[in-house]
Amino acid sequence: MNILIGMLLILSFAGMVTYCIKGHNLMIGFFIMATIWTFLPIIGNLLSPNAAFDGLTIHDMLKQVYQTAPEKYGASVMNIFLGAFFGRILLDTGIAATIIRKSVELGGDNPAVILAIVNLISGFIFTSMTGGGSVIAIAVIVLPILFSIGIPKVIGFFSFTGSVAAGIFLNPINFGQYSAFFLNSKGGVEYTYNDYFPFGILAFAVMITVVSIASMFYLKMENLTYSWAATKKTEVVDAPGISLITPFLPVVGVIVFKLPVILCFILASLYGLGVCGGLKGSFRDICRTISRIFTEGVKDMSALIAFWITLAMFNDAAVYAAPYFQEIIGGLIPQSPLALCILFGVLAPLTWFKGPLSLIGSGAALLAVVSQTTNYPTTFLYPLFASVLIGMAHFDITISWNAWGLGFNRIKSVDYMKIALIPGTVVALILEIANFFLNNPI
């Protein structure tokens, strides 16, 4: 019976992959999967009692998936809302656009240098900004600049999405989202952003370096003659120079001063608004401004929150599915930390289309199996999964901003996937090996 339930769960997983590839709504998809992966184990346990469910009633299992799981994301949701508020301020005040324009000026007329500088600056910006809306808002500033100097669209877009992923490695909001998967793992509640930060710095540097080198290599292969395209001049207003440190304040506050992340976002938001003149006028006007920006930020993230609610259900349902997966694939999980790291690095492309290595997909079940099979702590497991989730999966064409960018810029998906495949795998392999040396659990 356990084997039969396991096979049905694997078939449902294959169905989810097909569902994702066809571009259907992920929020609905994960709710359906959570339901399947809850009721199949319930049925299996009723027909053939499983020791993994000793002491659990059907009521307990339903409550865990449909009530407790979404509630656990409450703290993450608050962080997301404040992060979205901060990101909206960076956009509305012109701080983000000014930083991008200033960075381009540093590159002179050398496209390769401009590309590297824009990668680095974009990466830094996304250490504090998050969400598809923010990525698209920066993309419409960065991409026309790259395209105007003759950089092919597919290379420019690959370079930009790689820099976004680099920033996400250090983004405290994304860390809060991803670390929530590990609340049921050994040491999960004790693993903080400060604990992760040294690995995050390394991951940021590796991602920026590999993506920049790969982009320059692709440019050389194209053997292009670069020229600045004639564009209509428009009047732009730069944000004050003193405001340009704003995107970096939250990370500094969390790491250097060890302040709460929400407080850091609030203080950085008020600083950005203040130095850009957004706090002028009467008290009533200031309150309206802050309320409007916060509302717009929350609106930007509303779809993501709905997605995370159903993903939380799926994540906890995967815990119940794990014993049946373990019956089939448990023996295939390497017990050696080095072998596990190398396997994840080599198979990093399986994060695409929300595949089995992607936590933002069907990887929650694999996490449950790996955690139960190896009993390794979160200090090792989080970087193990994050290396492929961010280093490779953020080139996935099913991600909202990637899907938008490919369509908006008329880039063929297959061309983008071809140039992202090798650099993404290289990033994942480097970081997985680094994880072994830095966080070896044995």
N, C-alpha and C positions, 0 to 999 in steps of 0.2 A: 504493500500500500504506500509506503514512504517513497519508493521509487516512482510509482505512478503519479503521486502528487508532485514530486520533483519534476517529472517530465512535463506535466501540465503547466507548472510554473515557468519552466523554460520556454514552452510554446507561447505563453502569454508574454514573456519577455521579448521573444522574436516578433510578436505582434506589435509590441510597443515601439520597437526599433522601426518597423515598417510604418507605423503611425507617425513617428517623428520625421522620417524621411519624406513622407508625403506632405509635411508641413501643416498638420492639423493642430488644433489648439492644445498646448501642453498642459494647461491647468486642468482641463477636462480629462485629458489622457492620464494624468497622474492620479486623479480621483478614481477613475475606472480601475487603474492598476492597483491602487491601495485597497479597493474593494475586493478585487480578485485575490490579491495576496493576503487578505485577511480571512476570507471565507473558505478558500481552499485548505489552508492549514486547520481551520476549525472543523471542516468536514473530515479531513484526514485524521485529526485527533479523536473525533467521535467514533470513527470506524476502527482505528488502530491507535490507542493511546500512545502519545509520544512523551518521553521523559522530560523533554525541554519545556513542556507545558504543565508540569506538575504544580498543583496549587492554583492554577489559573482557571477561571470560569469564562464562559462565552461573554458574559457581561463585562468582565475585566478586560478582555481582549478588544471588544468594541469600544469601550471607554478609552483605552490607551490610544487607539488609532484615531478615533473621530473627535476626541475631546482633549485628552492630555497632550497629545503630540502638537496640535496647533498652538495650545497655550504655552508650550515651552519656547516658542519663537517670539513671545511678547517682548523680551529684552532686545532681540535683534530688530524687531519692527521699529522700536523707538529709536534705535541707532540709525536705521535706514531713513526714517523721517527727518531726523536732524541733519543727516548727511545730505539728503536731497535738498533741504532748505539751504545748506551751505553751498551746494553746487549751483543752485539757482542764483544765489548772490554773485558767484564768480561769473556767471553768464550775463546777468542783468547789468552789472556794474562795468562790464567790459574788461575786467581784470584778465580773464582767460585769453580773450582775443589779443589784448595788448602783449601778454607774455609771448604768444605765438609770433606776433609780428616782430617783436624785438629780437627773438631768437633767429628769425630768418635774416634780419639785417646783419647779424654776426657772421653769417655764412658767406657774405659777399655775393660773388657770381659763380661760385663753385657748387653745382648741384649735389655732389656727393657729400660735401661738408654740410650743406643746408639740410640734407636728408638726415644725417647723423645728429645734428643739433636739434632738429624738430623732433626726432625720436626721443632724445633725452628729455627735452622740455615737456613733451606730451606725456611721457612716462611719469614725470614729477607731478604734473597736473592731476593725473588719475590716481595718485596716492591718496587723494582726498575726495575727488568727485566719483560718483558712481551712477549706474543706471543707463539704460539705452538712450533716453532723451539727452543726457549730458554728452554721451559719446557722439551722437549725431550732431549736436550743436557745435562741438569742437571740430568734427569732421568737415563740416561745411566751411570752416575757416582754414583748416590745414590742407585739405585735398586740392582745392583750386590753386593754392600756392605751389604745391608740388607738381601739379599737372602743367602749370603755366611755364615752368622752366624745362619742360620736355620730358619729365619722368613719366614713363608709361603708366597708365591707370592701374593696371593690376599690381605693379611693383609698388607704386605709391600707396595703394590701399593696403597691401600686405604689410608694408612698413608701419603704417599708422596703427593697424589692428595689433601688431606686435608690441608697439609702444604702450597701447592701452593695457594689454595683458601684463606688461612689466609693472605698470602702476598698480594694477590690481593685486600683485604679489605683496605690496606694502599697504594696501588700503585697509584701515581698521574696520570699515563697514563690511567689506567682503569677508574679512577674517571672521567677523561675528556670524555672518551667514553660513560660511562653510564649517566653522568649528561646531555649530549646533548639531551637525551630523554625528559628532563624537561624544555627545552627552551620555550615551549608554556604554561608551568604551572605557576601559581602565584609565583612570587619571584624566578623563575628559573635562571635568569641571575645574580642574586645577591648571589647565593649559591656557595661558593668557597670551594676549598680543605681545607683551614684553618678552615672554618666553620664546615666541616665534620670531621676533624681530630680527635677530642675527641671520637666520636662514632666509628671511624675507629680503634683507639687504643683498645677500648673495644672489638670490633668485632674480631680483631686479637687475643687477649688474649683468648676469649671464644672459637674461632675455634681451636687454638692450644691445649688448655686444653681438650676440649671434644674429639677431634680426638686422642690425645695421650692416654687418659684414656680408650677410646673405643678400641684402638689398643692393649693396655696391657690386657684388659679384654678378648679380642678374643685370645690373646696368651695364657692366663691362661686356657681358655676353651679347647684349643688344647692340653694342657698338654704335651708340647714337651720337649725333652732333647736337649739343644742347644750345638752346637759345631762349631768351625770355620772350614769352608771347605778349603781343600787344594787348593790353587790357585797358578798359575805360577807367580813368582815375576817379576815385570817389573820396570824398572827404571823410577821414576817420578821426576819431577822438580817442586819444590814449588815456588809459587810467593813470592816476598819479604814480610816480615811481615808488613811493613808499607803500603803495598797495600791492606791489608785485610779490611780496613775501607771504601774502594771505594764504595761498593754497598749501603752503608748507607748515603753517602754524599748528593745525590739529595733530600732525604726526610728532612735531617737536614737543607739544604739550603732553602727549601720551607717553613718549619715550623718555624725554629729558626730565620733565617735571612730574611725571607719573600722575597726571590729572585724569579724572574720568573722561571718557571719550565724548560723551554728550556735552559736558561743560566745555571741552575744547572746541567743539563745533559751534557752540553758542558764542563763546568769546571771539573766535576767529570770524564768525559772521558779523558780529557787531563791529569788529575792527574794520573789516572790508567795507561795510556800509558807511562807517564813520569817515574813513579817509577818502571815500569817493563821494561824499556829500549826501549820502542817502539818509542821514539822520537829521537833516535840517528841517525847519518848520516847527509847527506847534506839536505838542505832545500827542494830540489826537491824530495829526498827520503821520507822525512817526509810527504810532501804533497801527494805523491802517496799512502803512507800507510794509511793516514786518509781517502783519497778518496776511496780506496779499501774497507776499513772496513765499511764506510758509505753505499757504494753500496751494500755490502753483507747484511747489516742490513735492508736496504729498500727492497731488494729482499726477505728476510725472511718474510716481512710484506705485500708484494704486494697482496697476495690472500685475506688477512684480509681487506685491504683497499677496494678492489672490493666488498667484502661482505658488508662492512659498507655503501658503496654508495647505494646499493639496499635496505639495512636495513633502511637508512634514508628516502628513498622513502616510504617504508612501514609504517614507523613511522608517517609521515605526512598524509598518506592516512588513517591511523587509526583514525585521528581526524575527517575526513569526515564520517567514518563508525560509530563513537561513538554515534551520535544521534539515529541511528537505533538499535544499541546494547542496548542503554538505554531504548528503548521502551520495550525490552524483559527482560533484566536482571537488569535494573536500580533500581528496587524496591528490589532487593536482596542484594544490597550493604549496609552494616551496616553504620549508621550515627554516631555511637559511635566510637571514636578513639580506645578504648580498645578492643571492639568487632572486629573491623577491623584488629587490630594487631594479636589478637588470631586466627582469621579466616585465615590470611595469614600464621601464623606459623603452624597451624594444616594441612593446605592444601599445605604446601611447596613442597611435592613430585610432585605437578602439574607443577613444573618447568621442570621436566624431559621431554625429547623428544621435547624440545622447546615449552612446554605447555603454558597454559593461564596465568601463574604467572611469566613466564620468559620474561624479556624485550628483551633478545636476542632470540626472537621467536615471539609468538603471543601475548605476554603480553603488547605490545604497545597499543593495542586496549583497554585492561582492564585499563591501566593507564589513557587513555583519558576519559573513563567512570567514574573512581573513582575521577579523578580530577574535572570533570564537576559536578559530583553528590555531592561531599563533599566540594569543593572549599578550600581544605586544602593546606597550603603552602608547598613548596619544602623541607623546613627544616624537615618536617614530612614525606612527600611522598618518598623522596629519600631513607632514611634509611628503610622505609617500604618495598620498592621493592628490595633494595640492600641486605637486610638480607636474603631473599630467593634466589635472583639471584646468590649471591656469596656463601652463607652458604649451599645451597642445590643444586642449578643448576650446580655447578662446579663438582658434582659427576655424572652428566649426561653422559651416555655412548656415546652420539652423539657429544660431544666435541672432537675436533681433537686429542688432546694429550691422552684423555682417550681411544678413539677408537684405537689409535696406541698402547698404553700400553697394552690393553687387548689382542690385536692380537699378538704383538711382544713377550709378555711373556706367551702366551697361557693360559690366565685366562678366565674362563667362565663368560660371562656378567652377568648371573643370580646370580652367587656367589658374584660378586662385588657389585651388586645392593642390595643384601640381607644385607651385612655388612655395607653398606653406608646409608641405609634407616633410621634407628633409630638415629644414631649420627647426620646426616644431619638435621633431623626434630628437634632434641633437640637444635642444634645450632640456627636454625631459630626461634624456640619458645622463647628461652632466649633473643635473640636480638630483636625480635618484642616487647616483654614485656619491655625491656630496652628502646626501642624507645618511647614507650608510656610514660614512666616516665621521660625521658630526653627531649622529643620533643613534648609533648602533645599540640596540636594546640588550644585546648579550654581553 
